[in-house]
Amino acid sequence: MFSIRFFTPAVVNEAGWPHAGAELVVGDGRVCFLVDLSCWNIAAYQHQWREGIARLAQGAPTTALMSAYRGNGHSAHVMWALWRDNGHVYVQEQSVVPVDLESPFDPDDPYAHVGERIPASENALPIPEWRCDVEHLHAANLGLRWPKSLG
């Protein structure tokens, strides 16, 4: 299965940080995370997620799904990097640090910042990596839940 969605409304914590809860499901993996709403609203993230999923479904080898766009300052942007390889989609979390870039970060085009995939488990990297069949991403692109549960 593959899906990404918000599951809480936007809230502001006691420190003044606007955010919302979201969930990423890739294969048997499920991760809940907080989306930074300081510079983008929920609709902007949802739009970028649809665009990013469609990009991979249409044949691009990589894509990105933003989870923290932090504006034009110096704070790191966070995204889910996706790679298509041999009928599978691999997902890892990635940060993009603005001071390391030659030009300003464009949140509508984060795809150039997805580098080559380094298999986490094969290289003993201390980061999680998830995998699903590419058909699940195609289903998500069409708005379908796949595989369909029988219950």
Secondary structure as GFF3:
##gff-version 3
##sequence-region A 1 151
A	DSSP	beta_strand	2	6	.	.	.	ID=ss1
A	DSSP	beta_strand	11	12	.	.	.	ID=ss2
A	DSSP	beta_strand	18	26	.	.	.	ID=ss3
A	DSSP	beta_strand	29	36	.	.	.	ID=ss4
A	DSSP	alpha_helix	42	57	.	.	.	ID=ss5
A	DSSP	beta_strand	62	68	.	.	.	ID=ss6
A	DSSP	beta_strand	77	85	.	.	.	ID=ss7
A	DSSP	beta_strand	88	96	.	.	.	ID=ss8
A	DSSP	three_ten_helix	98	100	.	.	.	ID=ss9
A	DSSP	three_ten_helix	110	113	.	.	.	ID=ss10
A	DSSP	beta_strand	130	133	.	.	.	ID=ss11
A	DSSP	alpha_helix	134	141	.	.	.	ID=ss12
###
